[in-house]
Amino acid sequence: MDKAYVQEIALKMIGHAGDAFSYYFQALDEAKKHNYDKSNKLIEEGNSSLNKAHNLQTEMLSKEAGGEDSAYSIIMVHAQDHLMNSILVKKLIVELIEMRKLHN
């Protein structure tokens, strides 16, 4: 995999992970207003975006595991950081929303 391809995939990952991050925080904002139906829909949107980012990561990992050399890219490192943060944010926000529901 040449560097341009790796960077293209990385930028797509950043976009999808960033969208997921945003959806999750929007879901928390809606939960604060007791709009749980809208909050759930935003979590689903976030999950969809997160899955897209994760699928791109899996594609890259599979290719490298299959023997394809992958060019180093700081943008890919950044993309991995975005993905990891979005996964963590999802887990935390889902828990915060559940706690909020229990205490209403």
N, CA, C and O atoms as CSV, one atom per row, in Angstrom:
chain,resi,resn,atom,element,x,y,z
A,1,MET,N,N,0.861,-1.176,0.000
A,1,MET,CA,C,0.000,0.000,0.000
A,1,MET,C,C,0.896,1.225,0.000
A,1,MET,O,O,1.752,1.391,0.869
A,2,ASP,N,N,0.685,2.074,-0.986
A,2,ASP,CA,C,1.514,3.268,-1.041
A,2,ASP,C,C,1.005,4.331,-0.064
A,2,ASP,O,O,-0.110,4.239,0.451
A,3,LYS,N,N,1.832,5.323,0.175
A,3,LYS,CA,C,1.531,6.334,1.186
A,3,LYS,C,C,0.249,7.099,0.864
A,3,LYS,O,O,-0.524,7.408,1.771
A,4,ALA,N,N,0.014,7.405,-0.394
A,4,ALA,CA,C,-1.197,8.148,-0.773
A,4,ALA,C,C,-2.458,7.361,-0.421
A,4,ALA,O,O,-3.440,7.935,0.049
A,5,TYR,N,N,-2.429,6.054,-0.649
A,5,TYR,CA,C,-3.584,5.205,-0.323
A,5,TYR,C,C,-3.800,5.164,1.185
A,5,TYR,O,O,-4.929,5.299,1.656
A,6,VAL,N,N,-2.738,4.981,1.929
A,6,VAL,CA,C,-2.833,4.933,3.387
A,6,VAL,C,C,-3.399,6.252,3.912
A,6,VAL,O,O,-4.257,6.255,4.795
A,7,GLN,N,N,-2.925,7.359,3.374
A,7,GLN,CA,C,-3.411,8.667,3.812
A,7,GLN,C,C,-4.881,8.881,3.441
A,7,GLN,O,O,-5.637,9.480,4.205
A,8,GLU,N,N,-5.278,8.393,2.278
A,8,GLU,CA,C,-6.685,8.503,1.865
A,8,GLU,C,C,-7.589,7.749,2.845
A,8,GLU,O,O,-8.615,8.274,3.278
A,9,ILE,N,N,-7.210,6.540,3.187
A,9,ILE,CA,C,-7.983,5.747,4.146
A,9,ILE,C,C,-7.986,6.438,5.507
A,9,ILE,O,O,-9.014,6.489,6.182
A,10,ALA,N,N,-6.838,6.967,5.904
A,10,ALA,CA,C,-6.725,7.650,7.194
A,10,ALA,C,C,-7.664,8.850,7.265
A,10,ALA,O,O,-8.325,9.055,8.283
A,11,LEU,N,N,-7.729,9.629,6.218
A,11,LEU,CA,C,-8.611,10.802,6.216
A,11,LEU,C,C,-10.077,10.390,6.297
A,11,LEU,O,O,-10.878,11.063,6.946
A,12,LYS,N,N,-10.426,9.305,5.649
A,12,LYS,CA,C,-11.798,8.790,5.758
A,12,LYS,C,C,-12.081,8.335,7.191
A,12,LYS,O,O,-13.159,8.587,7.728
A,13,MET,N,N,-11.115,7.670,7.798
A,13,MET,CA,C,-11.276,7.232,9.191
A,13,MET,C,C,-11.470,8.429,10.115
A,13,MET,O,O,-12.334,8.410,10.991
A,14,ILE,N,N,-10.669,9.461,9.917
A,14,ILE,CA,C,-10.779,10.667,10.746
A,14,ILE,C,C,-12.169,11.272,10.607
A,14,ILE,O,O,-12.781,11.666,11.601
A,15,GLY,N,N,-12.663,11.346,9.390
A,15,GLY,CA,C,-13.995,11.902,9.160
A,15,GLY,C,C,-15.087,11.108,9.846
A,15,GLY,O,O,-15.939,11.677,10.528
A,16,HIS,N,N,-15.066,9.800,9.669
A,16,HIS,CA,C,-16.100,8.957,10.280
A,16,HIS,C,C,-15.996,8.955,11.804
A,16,HIS,O,O,-17.011,9.045,12.495
A,17,ALA,N,N,-14.787,8.855,12.324
A,17,ALA,CA,C,-14.611,8.866,13.779
A,17,ALA,C,C,-15.014,10.222,14.361
A,17,ALA,O,O,-15.612,10.289,15.435
A,18,GLY,N,N,-14.689,11.279,13.662
A,18,GLY,CA,C,-15.084,12.616,14.109
A,18,GLY,C,C,-16.587,12.791,14.110
A,18,GLY,O,O,-17.148,13.396,15.023
A,19,ASP,N,N,-17.242,12.263,13.085
A,19,ASP,CA,C,-18.708,12.308,13.044
A,19,ASP,C,C,-19.290,11.551,14.232
A,19,ASP,O,O,-20.213,12.033,14.887
A,20,ALA,N,N,-18.752,10.372,14.508
A,20,ALA,CA,C,-19.240,9.570,15.629
A,20,ALA,C,C,-19.088,10.343,16.938
A,20,ALA,O,O,-20.022,10.402,17.738
A,21,PHE,N,N,-17.937,10.923,17.154
A,21,PHE,CA,C,-17.651,11.707,18.353
A,21,PHE,C,C,-18.708,12.792,18.525
A,21,PHE,O,O,-19.243,12.986,19.617
A,22,SER,N,N,-18.999,13.487,17.449
A,22,SER,CA,C,-19.989,14.568,17.467
A,22,SER,C,C,-21.391,14.045,17.768
A,22,SER,O,O,-22.109,14.624,18.583
A,23,TYR,N,N,-21.778,12.963,17.119
A,23,TYR,CA,C,-23.100,12.373,17.376
A,23,TYR,C,C,-23.258,11.971,18.835
A,23,TYR,O,O,-24.317,12.182,19.426
A,24,TYR,N,N,-22.213,11.394,19.417
A,24,TYR,CA,C,-22.307,10.960,20.808
A,24,TYR,C,C,-22.502,12.141,21.757
A,24,TYR,O,O,-23.294,12.056,22.695
A,25,PHE,N,N,-21.796,13.223,21.522
A,25,PHE,CA,C,-21.986,14.387,22.391
A,25,PHE,C,C,-23.349,15.045,22.164
A,25,PHE,O,O,-23.947,15.571,23.102
A,26,GLN,N,N,-23.836,15.018,20.935
A,26,GLN,CA,C,-25.195,15.509,20.677
A,26,GLN,C,C,-26.218,14.644,21.424
A,26,GLN,O,O,-27.201,15.156,21.960
A,27,ALA,N,N,-25.977,13.343,21.452
A,27,ALA,CA,C,-26.875,12.429,22.168
A,27,ALA,C,C,-26.900,12.763,23.655
A,27,ALA,O,O,-27.963,12.747,24.276
A,28,LEU,N,N,-25.755,13.059,24.219
A,28,LEU,CA,C,-25.694,13.437,25.627
A,28,LEU,C,C,-26.454,14.738,25.871
A,28,LEU,O,O,-27.174,14.865,26.861
A,29,ASP,N,N,-26.294,15.693,24.978
A,29,ASP,CA,C,-27.031,16.960,25.105
A,29,ASP,C,C,-28.534,16.729,25.077
A,29,ASP,O,O,-29.266,17.353,25.845
A,30,GLU,N,N,-29.004,15.846,24.209
A,30,GLU,CA,C,-30.430,15.550,24.134
A,30,GLU,C,C,-30.902,14.820,25.393
A,30,GLU,O,O,-32.011,15.062,25.871
A,31,ALA,N,N,-30.071,13.936,25.927
A,31,ALA,CA,C,-30.428,13.236,27.155
A,31,ALA,C,C,-30.563,14.215,28.321
A,31,ALA,O,O,-31.419,14.040,29.188
A,32,LYS,N,N,-29.735,15.222,28.340
A,32,LYS,CA,C,-29.825,16.243,29.390
A,32,LYS,C,C,-31.172,16.960,29.348
A,32,LYS,O,O,-31.658,17.451,30.367
A,33,LYS,N,N,-31.764,17.015,28.166
A,33,LYS,CA,C,-33.083,17.647,27.986
A,33,LYS,C,C,-34.208,16.615,28.072
A,33,LYS,O,O,-35.367,16.931,27.802
A,34,HIS,N,N,-33.866,15.396,28.444
A,34,HIS,CA,C,-34.814,14.288,28.570
A,34,HIS,C,C,-35.422,13.872,27.230
A,34,HIS,O,O,-36.500,13.278,27.199
A,35,ASN,N,N,-34.754,14.172,26.147
A,35,ASN,CA,C,-35.179,13.754,24.808
A,35,ASN,C,C,-34.494,12.419,24.483
A,35,ASN,O,O,-33.595,12.362,23.644
A,36,TYR,N,N,-34.926,11.360,25.149
A,36,TYR,CA,C,-34.239,10.078,25.037
A,36,TYR,C,C,-34.427,9.401,23.679
A,36,TYR,O,O,-33.535,8.688,23.217
A,37,ASP,N,N,-35.569,9.614,23.041
A,37,ASP,CA,C,-35.749,9.041,21.699
A,37,ASP,C,C,-34.742,9.645,20.729
A,37,ASP,O,O,-34.100,8.929,19.960
A,38,LYS,N,N,-34.610,10.967,20.771
A,38,LYS,CA,C,-33.642,11.635,19.893
A,38,LYS,C,C,-32.222,11.240,20.279
A,38,LYS,O,O,-31.369,11.039,19.414
A,39,SER,N,N,-31.974,11.131,21.571
A,39,SER,CA,C,-30.661,10.718,22.049
A,39,SER,C,C,-30.306,9.334,21.505
A,39,SER,O,O,-29.187,9.116,21.041
A,40,ASN,N,N,-31.256,8.401,21.563
A,40,ASN,CA,C,-31.013,7.045,21.050
A,40,ASN,C,C,-30.722,7.052,19.558
A,40,ASN,O,O,-29.856,6.313,19.090
A,41,LYS,N,N,-31.437,7.880,18.811
A,41,LYS,CA,C,-31.198,7.970,17.365
A,41,LYS,C,C,-29.804,8.508,17.081
A,41,LYS,O,O,-29.135,8.053,16.153
A,42,LEU,N,N,-29.364,9.481,17.881
A,42,LEU,CA,C,-28.024,10.027,17.693
A,42,LEU,C,C,-26.949,9.006,18.052
A,42,LEU,O,O,-25.901,8.955,17.408
A,43,ILE,N,N,-27.202,8.199,19.070
A,43,ILE,CA,C,-26.272,7.115,19.396
A,43,ILE,C,C,-26.176,6.145,18.219
A,43,ILE,O,O,-25.084,5.699,17.867
A,44,GLU,N,N,-27.310,5.822,17.615
A,44,GLU,CA,C,-27.308,4.927,16.449
A,44,GLU,C,C,-26.526,5.537,15.285
A,44,GLU,O,O,-25.781,4.835,14.602
A,45,GLU,N,N,-26.693,6.830,15.061
A,45,GLU,CA,C,-25.928,7.518,14.007
A,45,GLU,C,C,-24.440,7.449,14.315
A,45,GLU,O,O,-23.616,7.187,13.439
A,46,GLY,N,N,-24.116,7.693,15.585
A,46,GLY,CA,C,-22.718,7.603,15.998
A,46,GLY,C,C,-22.160,6.206,15.781
A,46,GLY,O,O,-21.032,6.043,15.314
A,47,ASN,N,N,-22.954,5.203,16.122
A,47,ASN,CA,C,-22.518,3.817,15.929
A,47,ASN,C,C,-22.264,3.512,14.464
A,47,ASN,O,O,-21.305,2.818,14.125
A,48,SER,N,N,-23.121,4.028,13.596
A,48,SER,CA,C,-22.948,3.818,12.165
A,48,SER,C,C,-21.632,4.438,11.682
A,48,SER,O,O,-20.876,3.809,10.941
A,49,SER,N,N,-21.374,5.657,12.103
A,49,SER,CA,C,-20.123,6.318,11.710
A,49,SER,C,C,-18.915,5.602,12.298
A,49,SER,O,O,-17.901,5.424,11.623
A,50,LEU,N,N,-19.027,5.192,13.558
A,50,LEU,CA,C,-17.924,4.489,14.203
A,50,LEU,C,C,-17.640,3.170,13.493
A,50,LEU,O,O,-16.481,2.801,13.310
A,51,ASN,N,N,-18.688,2.462,13.094
A,51,ASN,CA,C,-18.504,1.200,12.364
A,51,ASN,C,C,-17.789,1.426,11.041
A,51,ASN,O,O,-16.955,0.612,10.642
A,52,LYS,N,N,-18.102,2.516,10.358
A,52,LYS,CA,C,-17.421,2.818,9.088
A,52,LYS,C,C,-15.930,3.029,9.317
A,52,LYS,O,O,-15.099,2.512,8.570
A,53,ALA,N,N,-15.597,3.794,10.359
A,53,ALA,CA,C,-14.187,4.029,10.681
A,53,ALA,C,C,-13.500,2.726,11.069
A,53,ALA,O,O,-12.379,2.451,10.643
A,54,HIS,N,N,-14.181,1.935,11.876
A,54,HIS,CA,C,-13.602,0.669,12.327
A,54,HIS,C,C,-13.407,-0.301,11.166
A,54,HIS,O,O,-12.409,-1.020,11.117
A,55,ASN,N,N,-14.348,-0.322,10.241
A,55,ASN,CA,C,-14.218,-1.195,9.069
A,55,ASN,C,C,-13.016,-0.810,8.211
A,55,ASN,O,O,-12.328,-1.678,7.673
A,56,LEU,N,N,-12.766,0.494,8.084
A,56,LEU,CA,C,-11.584,0.940,7.334
A,56,LEU,C,C,-10.307,0.490,8.033
A,56,LEU,O,O,-9.358,0.047,7.386
A,57,GLN,N,N,-10.290,0.605,9.356
A,57,GLN,CA,C,-9.137,0.158,10.122
A,57,GLN,C,C,-8.922,-1.349,9.918
A,57,GLN,O,O,-7.800,-1.803,9.697
A,58,THR,N,N,-10.009,-2.106,9.996
A,58,THR,CA,C,-9.923,-3.559,9.821
A,58,THR,C,C,-9.400,-3.911,8.434
A,58,THR,O,O,-8.606,-4.838,8.280
A,59,GLU,N,N,-9.845,-3.172,7.432
A,59,GLU,CA,C,-9.355,-3.388,6.061
A,59,GLU,C,C,-7.839,-3.205,5.998
A,59,GLU,O,O,-7.133,-4.017,5.401
A,60,MET,N,N,-7.350,-2.143,6.614
A,60,MET,CA,C,-5.911,-1.879,6.598
A,60,MET,C,C,-5.148,-2.968,7.363
A,60,MET,O,O,-4.115,-3.453,6.903
A,61,LEU,N,N,-5.666,-3.340,8.522
A,61,LEU,CA,C,-5.006,-4.375,9.317
A,61,LEU,C,C,-4.979,-5.709,8.577
A,61,LEU,O,O,-3.977,-6.423,8.615
A,62,SER,N,N,-6.077,-6.044,7.906
A,62,SER,CA,C,-6.156,-7.303,7.161
A,62,SER,C,C,-5.148,-7.341,6.018
A,62,SER,O,O,-4.491,-8.355,5.785
A,63,LYS,N,N,-5.038,-6.228,5.317
A,63,LYS,CA,C,-4.075,-6.171,4.213
A,63,LYS,C,C,-2.657,-6.343,4.723
A,63,LYS,O,O,-1.862,-7.090,4.151
A,64,GLU,N,N,-2.347,-5.641,5.810
A,64,GLU,CA,C,-0.993,-5.759,6.340
A,64,GLU,C,C,-0.743,-7.165,6.878
A,64,GLU,O,O,0.340,-7.718,6.685
A,65,ALA,N,N,-1.731,-7.744,7.547
A,65,ALA,CA,C,-1.586,-9.110,8.058
A,65,ALA,C,C,-1.437,-10.108,6.914
A,65,ALA,O,O,-0.816,-11.159,7.072
A,66,GLY,N,N,-2.016,-9.769,5.758
A,66,GLY,CA,C,-1.909,-10.631,4.587
A,66,GLY,C,C,-0.607,-10.471,3.824
A,66,GLY,O,O,-0.410,-11.098,2.783
A,67,GLY,N,N,0.283,-9.631,4.342
A,67,GLY,CA,C,1.596,-9.508,3.718
A,67,GLY,C,C,1.841,-8.244,2.933
A,67,GLY,O,O,2.958,-8.011,2.473
A,68,GLU,N,N,0.815,-7.416,2.768
A,68,GLU,CA,C,1.030,-6.155,2.055
A,68,GLU,C,C,1.787,-5.183,2.943
A,68,GLU,O,O,1.436,-4.977,4.104
A,69,ASP,N,N,2.818,-4.598,2.385
A,69,ASP,CA,C,3.540,-3.565,3.119
A,69,ASP,C,C,2.690,-2.305,3.161
A,69,ASP,O,O,1.990,-1.968,2.206
A,70,SER,N,N,2.770,-1.628,4.284
A,70,SER,CA,C,2.002,-0.403,4.469
A,70,SER,C,C,2.969,0.742,4.734
A,70,SER,O,O,3.813,0.662,5.627
A,71,ALA,N,N,2.838,1.796,3.959
A,71,ALA,CA,C,3.694,2.963,4.150
A,71,ALA,C,C,3.320,3.666,5.446
A,71,ALA,O,O,2.140,3.809,5.765
A,72,TYR,N,N,4.327,4.104,6.191
A,72,TYR,CA,C,4.073,4.833,7.428
A,72,TYR,C,C,3.460,6.189,7.097
A,72,TYR,O,O,3.871,6.863,6.152
A,73,SER,N,N,2.470,6.571,7.897
A,73,SER,CA,C,1.844,7.875,7.716
A,73,SER,C,C,1.438,8.421,9.081
A,73,SER,O,O,0.700,7.768,9.819
A,74,ILE,N,N,1.913,9.604,9.414
A,74,ILE,CA,C,1.512,10.251,10.659
A,74,ILE,C,C,0.009,10.525,10.643
A,74,ILE,O,O,-0.624,10.583,11.698
A,75,ILE,N,N,-0.558,10.691,9.461
A,75,ILE,CA,C,-2.012,10.892,9.363
A,75,ILE,C,C,-2.741,9.632,9.815
A,75,ILE,O,O,-3.795,9.731,10.444
A,76,MET,N,N,-2.210,8.457,9.514
A,76,MET,CA,C,-2.829,7.212,9.976
A,76,MET,C,C,-2.720,7.097,11.490
A,76,MET,O,O,-3.650,6.622,12.141
A,77,VAL,N,N,-1.609,7.520,12.054
A,77,VAL,CA,C,-1.478,7.521,13.508
A,77,VAL,C,C,-2.560,8.421,14.110
A,77,VAL,O,O,-3.197,8.068,15.103
A,78,HIS,N,N,-2.750,9.565,13.505
A,78,HIS,CA,C,-3.779,10.509,13.947
A,78,HIS,C,C,-5.176,9.886,13.806
A,78,HIS,O,O,-6.025,10.062,14.680
A,79,ALA,N,N,-5.406,9.175,12.729
A,79,ALA,CA,C,-6.694,8.512,12.505
A,79,ALA,C,C,-6.951,7.457,13.579
A,79,ALA,O,O,-8.070,7.336,14.076
A,80,GLN,N,N,-5.929,6.702,13.932
A,80,GLN,CA,C,-6.072,5.699,14.984
A,80,GLN,C,C,-6.428,6.359,16.311
A,80,GLN,O,O,-7.228,5.828,17.082
A,81,ASP,N,N,-5.835,7.510,16.570
A,81,ASP,CA,C,-6.131,8.271,17.778
A,81,ASP,C,C,-7.589,8.716,17.796
A,81,ASP,O,O,-8.266,8.604,18.819
A,82,HIS,N,N,-8.067,9.218,16.670
A,82,HIS,CA,C,-9.473,9.632,16.573
A,82,HIS,C,C,-10.410,8.450,16.810
A,82,HIS,O,O,-11.399,8.567,17.534
A,83,LEU,N,N,-10.095,7.328,16.204
A,83,LEU,CA,C,-10.936,6.144,16.356
A,83,LEU,C,C,-10.971,5.697,17.815
A,83,LEU,O,O,-12.043,5.434,18.360
A,84,MET,N,N,-9.819,5.611,18.437
A,84,MET,CA,C,-9.749,5.179,19.831
A,84,MET,C,C,-10.539,6.132,20.732
A,84,MET,O,O,-11.274,5.684,21.612
A,85,ASN,N,N,-10.394,7.425,20.519
A,85,ASN,CA,C,-11.120,8.401,21.338
A,85,ASN,C,C,-12.627,8.280,21.138
A,85,ASN,O,O,-13.388,8.405,22.097
A,86,SER,N,N,-13.057,8.044,19.932
A,86,SER,CA,C,-14.490,7.901,19.673
A,86,SER,C,C,-15.060,6.657,20.329
A,86,SER,O,O,-16.190,6.672,20.817
A,87,ILE,N,N,-14.286,5.577,20.345
A,87,ILE,CA,C,-14.732,4.357,21.013
A,87,ILE,C,C,-14.874,4.607,22.512
A,87,ILE,O,O,-15.853,4.182,23.126
A,88,LEU,N,N,-13.907,5.291,23.093
A,88,LEU,CA,C,-13.966,5.600,24.513
A,88,LEU,C,C,-15.128,6.538,24.836
A,88,LEU,O,O,-15.854,6.323,25.807
A,89,VAL,N,N,-15.298,7.568,24.028
A,89,VAL,CA,C,-16.394,8.527,24.236
A,89,VAL,C,C,-17.733,7.817,24.164
A,89,VAL,O,O,-18.624,8.092,24.968
A,90,LYS,N,N,-17.885,6.912,23.216
A,90,LYS,CA,C,-19.138,6.163,23.095
A,90,LYS,C,C,-19.450,5.441,24.402
A,90,LYS,O,O,-20.552,5.556,24.937
A,91,LYS,N,N,-18.480,4.703,24.903
A,91,LYS,CA,C,-18.708,3.924,26.120
A,91,LYS,C,C,-19.069,4.826,27.295
A,91,LYS,O,O,-19.981,4.514,28.060
A,92,LEU,N,N,-18.369,5.925,27.438
A,92,LEU,CA,C,-18.636,6.837,28.547
A,92,LEU,C,C,-19.993,7.516,28.419
A,92,LEU,O,O,-20.736,7.608,29.396
A,93,ILE,N,N,-20.317,7.988,27.227
A,93,ILE,CA,C,-21.576,8.709,27.046
A,93,ILE,C,C,-22.767,7.774,27.180
A,93,ILE,O,O,-23.781,8.160,27.762
A,94,VAL,N,N,-22.677,6.578,26.667
A,94,VAL,CA,C,-23.779,5.617,26.838
A,94,VAL,C,C,-24.010,5.366,28.329
A,94,VAL,O,O,-25.156,5.303,28.775
A,95,GLU,N,N,-22.949,5.227,29.087
A,95,GLU,CA,C,-23.086,5.031,30.536
A,95,GLU,C,C,-23.678,6.271,31.208
A,95,GLU,O,O,-24.537,6.146,32.081
A,96,LEU,N,N,-23.235,7.447,30.818
A,96,LEU,CA,C,-23.782,8.679,31.401
A,96,LEU,C,C,-25.281,8.806,31.127
A,96,LEU,O,O,-26.049,9.197,32.005
A,97,ILE,N,N,-25.681,8.477,29.924
A,97,ILE,CA,C,-27.102,8.555,29.573
A,97,ILE,C,C,-27.901,7.553,30.399
A,97,ILE,O,O,-28.975,7.881,30.901
A,98,GLU,N,N,-27.388,6.340,30.544
A,98,GLU,CA,C,-28.088,5.335,31.350
A,98,GLU,C,C,-28.200,5.783,32.806
A,98,GLU,O,O,-29.238,5.592,33.439
A,99,MET,N,N,-27.149,6.368,33.327
A,99,MET,CA,C,-27.195,6.870,34.698
A,99,MET,C,C,-28.220,7.999,34.835
A,99,MET,O,O,-28.934,8.084,35.834
A,100,ARG,N,N,-28.280,8.847,33.836
A,100,ARG,CA,C,-29.239,9.953,33.846
A,100,ARG,C,C,-30.677,9.422,33.847
A,100,ARG,O,O,-31.539,9.943,34.554
A,101,LYS,N,N,-30.920,8.391,33.054
A,101,LYS,CA,C,-32.264,7.785,33.018
A,101,LYS,C,C,-32.646,7.206,34.376
A,101,LYS,O,O,-33.797,7.318,34.798
A,102,LEU,N,N,-31.700,6.597,35.049
A,102,LEU,CA,C,-31.980,5.990,36.353
A,102,LEU,C,C,-32.284,7.024,37.439
A,102,LEU,O,O,-32.994,6.732,38.401
A,103,HIS,N,N,-31.755,8.199,37.282
A,103,HIS,CA,C,-31.890,9.232,38.325
A,103,HIS,C,C,-32.921,10.283,37.980
A,103,HIS,O,O,-32.913,11.361,38.575
A,104,ASN,N,N,-33.794,10.014,37.054
A,104,ASN,CA,C,-34.871,10.961,36.707
A,104,ASN,C,C,-36.139,10.601,37.431
A,104,ASN,O,O,-37.154,11.278,37.270
